[in-house]
Amino acid sequence: MKRFCSIFSQLLELFPRVEFEQRVREHKAERHARGFSSWTQFIAMLFCQLGRAHSLREICGGLASCEGKLRHLGVLKSPKKSTLAYANEHRPWQLYRAVFGQMFNKAQALAEHQGGKKKFRFKNKLVSLDSSVIDLCLSLYDWAKFRRTKGAVKLHLLLDHDGYLPCFAVITEGNKSDIKVARTMKFERGTVLVMDRGYNDYDWFAELTDQGVFFVTRMKANADYEVVGRRKPPEKSNVGRDEDIFFYSMAAAGKQYFFRRIEVWDEAKQDTLVFLTNHMEFGATTIAAIYKDRWQVELFFKALKQSLKIKTFLGTSANAVHTQIWTALIAMLIVKYLQLKSSFGWSLSNLVALLRHQLFVYRDLDAWLNDPFQPPPAVDEIPDVPQLTMAWA
């Protein structure tokens, strides 16, 4: 009979210890450490996310109750509450951003290997850009400026539609403008970027066009533009208009850029949606389908807040909050990786819920992913291993 370590231990195999320690040295995360390693902190915070622990007491107590199984994780003993709190407050959160990047590369490689699941026929990279506000108590998190009586941080996220994986994230104060963060991002030439109206900035659209980056967004109702050409909408489609336009404000500044304005009737909402893009070759229905797929980034934020611990925090310092958010993103990448790897057809919420109950169960992770409700082997199916005889002197 095959012997397995715990499922939690098998999940940690996604993070080679040598690579992790390399990142620890790069960020000098253990410069003043006294026995408590960054690896132990990482395991504790990952247990917080996957095990749904709501406090430092639950994290430390939960790990302590599995004391005999911690050695499989590379941990000698469970951490103390004060030790873990101090580490979250002082050890650089940039370490977990680097670990997030390593995990994304693994998940992206798996998604590319399963390239047959792509929704669109074009070969361009498709990404969605959006942000979500995470509310905080201003009296406890006075560094998180948002409103006069309210604190918050904002998670700016770029979602890769190949596998719907979070590929880039920025955490800022709640009052940080979305467009200011977007302007700091760099995209590969040929990328199709989809976003909502909060990112409307004509100068930025011109920069994206010069970089060879395509965008699809909603057009503002008060936009001042001129139509220079009209295209014939596809027959028997919900496309009302397909026009080539330019904006007066850009023309007045001496910038000659042309865009497409597409009107599409939404039967569900009984409303006309107006899209703006700089891609002059895609069909109008393809542009509408691209923007419709942007809803996946909204679903990602919803799953992140509902399935993982990101709405309440274990520490009040900015470093502790950043550390917890980055470990939540790492946990989400793990779940997405397992979802891609499995043939069972998991929903993300069910996978997170059932994985929480299986963390310290000794069984094969791949077998459980593909058949989670398989009963344990019957007694007569377990091979009878003969007892060894001991030679006495």
N, C-alpha and C positions, 0 to 999 in steps of 0.2 A: 504494500500500500504506500502511495506517495505521501510524503510529509511536506507540509507547507508552513511558512511563517504567517503572521497575521496579515490581513489585507492592508492595514495601515503601513506595515513594513514593506509590502510589495509596491504600494504607491510611492513610498520614499525612494524606491529604486529609480524613479524618473529623475531624481536629483543626485547625480554621482557625487560622492563625498569629496573627491579630489577637486572637482570643479567648484563646489560650494566653498571649500576652504580657500581656493584661489581667490574667489570674490571677497571673502572675509579679509584676506591680507590686502587686497587692492583698496578696500574701503577702511582699513584699520579699525575694524569693528571690535576687536578684542584687545585694544591697546592697553586698557587698564583692567582687563578681566581678571577675576580671582576665582577660577574654578568653574564658573558658569559659562558654557560655550555658546556661540551663536547658533550652532546646530540644535542645541537643546531649546533655545528660544524659538527657533524656526518651527520645531516640532510642536512646541506648546501653542504657538499662534495658529498653526495649521490645524491642530486638534480643536482649537477654539472655533474655527470656521466649519470644519467637516463634522465635528462632534456636537456642534450647536451649544457650546458652553457659554453661559451668559455672564460670567464674572471670573475674576482671578481665582476665587475660591473653587469654582467649578472646574476650571482648567487644572489647577494643581491637585485638587482632590480626585478628579477623574483619572489623571495620570498616575497618582499614588495608588489608586485602587487596582491598577494594572501593573503593579511594580514588577512582577515576574516576567512581563512581556516587553518591558521597556528596553532590555538589552538587545532585542532584535532590531530596535530602532536606532541603536547607537547611543543610548542614554543610560547612564549608570543609576540615576535616581531622579525622581520627579522634582521640579523646582519649587522653591518657596514663593509665596505670594509677593513678598517685598522684593525678592531678587528679580522676579519676572517683571514687576512694575518698574523697577529701576532700569532694567535693560530696555524696556520699551520706551522709556523717557529719554535715555541717553545714547543708545546705540544707533548709528546712522540708518535711517530708513532707506537710503540709497542702495544698501545691500540687497534689499528685497526687490527693488526695482530691477537690479541686475539679474536676480534669480527669475523674476518674471520674464525677462527677455530670453533667458535660456529655455524656460518652459514653453514660451511661444514658438521658438524655433522647432521644438519637437512636435508640437501640435500642428504647426503649419506644414511641416514635412509630411505628416500623416494625411492632412487635408489635401495636399497636392497629389499624394499617391492615390487618393480616391477622387481624382479629378472628374470622373464620369458623373458626379453628382451636381455639377454646375448647373445653375438655373438658366443662365443666359449663354447664347452661342458665341458672343464676341470674346476675344482673348484678353481684352483690357482688364487690368486689376480694378475691381469695384470695391470701394470703401465708403462707409458712412461716418459722418462727423456729427457729434451731438454732445450735450452736457447735461448733468443732473445735479440738482442742489441737495445736499445732505444737511438737514437742520441740526443746529447745536444750541445749547443753552448759553446765552451771552455772558451770564454771570460766572460760569465755570470756564468757558472757552473765550476769554476776552480778546484773544489774538485773532479770532475768526470773524472779521468784520463783514457784516451783511446789511443789516438795517439798524436803526437806532435802538430798538429793543429786541433784536434777534440776531443770533450768530449762525454761521453756516460755512461749510466748505463746498466747493464745486468740483465735480469730477468731469473733466473733459476727456472724451473717449473717441478713439478711431476704431471702427469695427470692420474687419476684413470679411467680406462676404464669402470667401472660400472657406467654408466651415463655420462661418459667423464667429470668428475668434477676435477678442480684443487685442489689437496689435500695438497700440500706443495709448498712453494715458498721461494726463497732467492733472495734478491736484492743486487748486488755488483757493484763495479766500472767496467767499460767496459772492462778493460784489465785483469780481473780476469779469470784464467783458469777454463774451465768447469770441468776438472777432479779433481781439488783441491776442488771444491764445492761438487762434487759427493762423494768424499771420506768421507765427514763429515756427509752424510746421513745414516740413519739406516733403514733397511727393515725387515719386518717380514719373518720368515722362510717359504719357499715355494712360495714366491712372484716371479713372472716372470717380469723381468725388460727389457724393450726394448729401445734401444738408437741407435744413429748414430755413424759413425766412429770417431767422435771427442772425444769419451770417451774410445778409445782403450788404455788400460793399463793392461798388463799381470799380474802385481802384484795385482792390484785391482780385476781382474777376479779371482785370486786365493783366495783373501779374501772373495769375494762373494760366491765362491764354498764352502769354509770352514763354512760360515754362513748358508748354505742351501738355498741360494738365486740363482735363475736361471736367466740367461740373454740371450738376443738375440740381435745381432748387425751385422753390416757389417764388413767384414774382409778386412784389408789393402792389397793392391796388392803386396807390398814388404815384406810381412810377411815370416819369415824363419821357416819352419815347416817340419815335417816328418810324412808321412801317416803310421799308424800302423794297420789299418783295413778298409775294405770297406763294405758298406751295399748295398743291392739291392734296387734301386730306385723304387717307385710305378709305375705300368704299366699305360700307357696312361696319363702320367703326364708331366709337364714341368721341372721335377727334373732331372738334368744331372748326378750329383754325390752326394753321401752321405758317407763321410769318417770320421774315427776317427783319430785324429792327436795329436801331442804334439809339443811344441815350443822349439827350440834348446836353446834359451837364458834361459828359465826356467829350462831346464834339466841341463845346465851348472852350474846353481846356486843351484842345488840339490833339485829342486822342481818338484815333479812328479804329474803333472796334465794332464788329457786328455780332449780334446774338440771335437766337431763335426764341420766339414766343409761341407757346403751344397751349391751346385751350382744349380741355378734355372734360366731358360730362361724366360726373360721378353718380351713377344710378343709386347707389346705397345712400349717399348723403343728399341726393337731389340738389346738387350744386355743381357749378362749373369751376374746375381747378385750372389755374394758369401756371405753367412751368416756364422756367428760363434756363437756357443752356447755351454753351459755346460750341457744342458738337453739331456740325452741319451735315453729317452723313447718316447718323442713326435715324431709323424710322420714328415717327411721332408716337406710335404705340409702344415702341421700345423705351423711349424716354419716360413715358408714363409708367411703364412696368418697373423701370429702375427706381423711380421715386417711390413707388408703392413698396418696393423691397426695403426702403429705408426704415420701415416700421420695425425691422428686426433689431435695430439699435434701441428702440423704445422697449421692446420685449426683453432685451438683455439687461437694461437697467432695472426693469421690474423683477426679473429673476434674481438679480444680484441683491436687491434689497429684501426680497421675500425669503430667499433660500439661505443666505449667508448673513453673518453678523456684521452689518455695516451701518445700522441706524442708531445703535448705542455703542459706547466705547469704553474700553478698559482703563484709559488714562485721559487726562485733560490737557496734556502738552501737545504741541503741534507734531512733534516727532512720534509720539505714541499713536496719534490719529492717523498719520501717514503710514506708519508701520502696519496698522490694522487694515487699512484700505488696500495696501499693496498685497498683504497676505490673502485678503479676500479675492483679489483679482487672480492671484496664483491658484487659489482653490477653485475658482471658476474655470481656469484653463485646464486644471486636472479633470474636472467633471466633463468639460467639452471634449477633452482627449479621450476619456473613457467612452463617451457617447459616440464619437467617431469610430472607435475601435470595436464597439459591440455590434453584434448582428441581431440583438433582441428588439431594437426599436424603442429605446427608453425615451420618455419625456424627461426634461431636465429636472423638474421638481421631484418626480418619483425617484430618479437616480440619486439625488442628494439625500432624500429622506431615507431610502433603504440603505444607502452607503453608511449613513450615520449609525445604524444598528449593527453594521458588519465590520466596523473598523478593527476590532481586536479578535475577530473570529479567524480561526486557522483553516483556511480553505484556498483553493486556487482562484485567483482574481479573474483570470480570463474565463474559466469555466462558469464562475458566478455571473459575470457580465453577460454571457451568451445564454445562460439558463438560470436565472436567479431563484426560481422556485423549485429547483431540483431537490428531491428529498435526499437525506443522507444515505449512504450505502447500507444495505441490509447486512445482518450479522454474517450470513453465509457467503456474502460477496467479499468479505474481508479475508485476505489470504492468511492462513494459519502459519505464523512464523515460529519454527521450532526453537525451543529454549536452548541456548548454548550451554554446554557442559564445561565446568571449570576443573582444570587439572590441579589436584591438591598435591602438595609436596609430601 
